[in-house]
Amino acid sequence: MTESTKPTNRRTVVLGAAMAASLPFLAPNAAQAGVVTQANAKYQPNPKGANHCSICNYFIPGPKAGDNGTCKQVAGVISPNGRCQFFAKKAGA
């Protein structure tokens, strides 16, 4: 190894570490990864028959029963009475 390659290797490591440290700021929120807009999901705030968000596998309920929550597939605030094209009934619901 020559003297001229040592600073380059060190520099590469430092730059790589700096870039890796900045990734969380550049990447989308982990909770929102892979979600689509409500419009693209054809989300509606009212149920369609027995299909509604509160019994969907993707629904993440709010802090209290009946509160709005979020969804693993659809961005934004989701009503437990809502529905969209990604509805997948929870097992046992």
N, C-alpha and C positions, 0 to 999 in steps of 0.2 A: 504494500500500500504506500502510495507516495504522499508527500505532504499536501499536494494540491487537492487530493480527493477527500481528506479528512474534513475540512470545513464544509464541503458540499454535502457529505453524508450527515454531518451534524445539522446543517441547515435543513436538509430534507426531513430529518426527524422532527425538528422544531416546527417547521411549516406544517407537516402532517399532523402533529399534535394540536396545533392551533386550529387547523381546519376541522379536525374531529371535534374539538371543543365547541366550535361554532355551529355544528350541525343541529343541535336542538333548537336553535334560534331560526334556522332556515327551514326545518322540516315542519309539516303541518302538525297540529295538535294530535297526539296519539289517540285521543278519544274520537276525533273527527276523521281519522284516516280511513279512506275508502268510501266516505259517505257521499251521497248525491243530494242535490237541492230538492226542496219540497216539490217544486214544479216538475222536475224530472221524474220524481217518484210518484207523481200524480197523487200527492197527499191531500186528503180532505179532513177537516176537523170533526166530521160526523161519521158515525159507523155505517156499515153496509151490512144489513142483516146481523148475524151473530159475529161477524168479523170486525174486531176493533183492536186497537193498539195494546190495551191492557192485557190481552191474552196472547199477544204476539211474542215470539221467541226473541225478537230484536229490541223490544221495548225495555227501557231502563226507567223504572218508576221514579217519581220525585220523592222528596223527603217524607211526605205524609200521604196516606191513602187518598186517592182521588186527585192529587196534585199533578200538574203537567210534568213530563219527564223528557227524556231524550231517546234517541234511537241509534242502534249500531249501524244502520243503513242510510238513514235520512238525517240531514243537517237541521239544526234549529230546535226550537221548543216543540214538543209533541204532546198532543192531548191524549189521555188514556182512552178517550172515546173516538179518536181519529182512525184513519185507515189509509193504506196506500197499496201500490201494486206488489210490494215485497212481503205482504202479510204471510207469516208462517206460524201456525198455531202451536203454542207450547204443548209439550207432552203433558197429558193429564188435565189440560184446561178445558 
